[in-house]
């Protein structure tokens, strides 16, 4: 990525899911067919939203384009996200509810189950964001763009067609949604995904090595890929070369948003002119800080906090 200064980072436009997240943290392991004592919290969520909120914490000028319903949840989210410092470019869709996500976490922070109602976006027309993109300030039109695979197929294509050349980063979101990004791979500056999503995109067996999955994605058109696999090394394909980056050891309080923090920290580095292999360690630090916190946005997250890349 060219013409980037660490003192004047590229702004980012995130396009994707805006959800109202309800997180249940149980005091004992979940059992079927009975209620479980838990602490419930409600916060903004959705991949694009999580990344936009994190980028603002990392001192990156950030806009967020997404769909909300004409309801109280949409109004509340808009107020909070604006207060976070995000420039909002939302489309309100009458007759749809704002996206809702609920997650159930075991006492060790692991995810027991989750559900989402994202029809406000998943059933959106291809031209939903055309008025938004037409009215963007010049700085965002030529900045770095991020998309998540919560967007339906034709809307993904429409957004990618409007993105500045060589400045589009995508997150695969889930195994079921990852394949939506296949037609876009040649357009992407970087694809961020986990091993399960890579298997879904390539159609390969579970025994396939992560290195081979990266080569398969390269064959499908990807130029740069960041591939995660739980606590295992994060692998980075940068053009032809593959590099490994160790994850940081940390206490796990909540896994929510850790992958999004990795993406946001990496993007923040790219916006400041870091090469991909230098930006990923920043993302790993952001993920480690987030794992120690409840919810998708860690209170202690800042650009200064990413400067020390030791174990946390």
Buried (B, 14 or more C-beta within 10 A) or exposed (E): BEEBEEEEBBBBBBBBBBBBBBBBBBEEEBEEEEEBEBEEEBBBBBBBBBBBBBBBBBBBBBBBBBBBBBBEBBBBBBEBBEEBBBBBBBBBBEEBBBBBBBBBBBEEBEEBEBEBBBBBBBEBEBEBBBEBBEEBEEEBBBBBBBBBBBBBBBBBBBBBEBBBEEBBBBBBBBBEBBBBBBBBBEBBBBBBBBBBBBBBBBEBEEEBEBEEBBBBBBEBBBBBBBBBBEEEBBBBBBEEEBEEBEBBEBEEBBBBBBBBBBBBBBBBBBBBBBEBBEBBBBBBBBBBBBBBBBBBBBEEBBBEBBEEEEEB
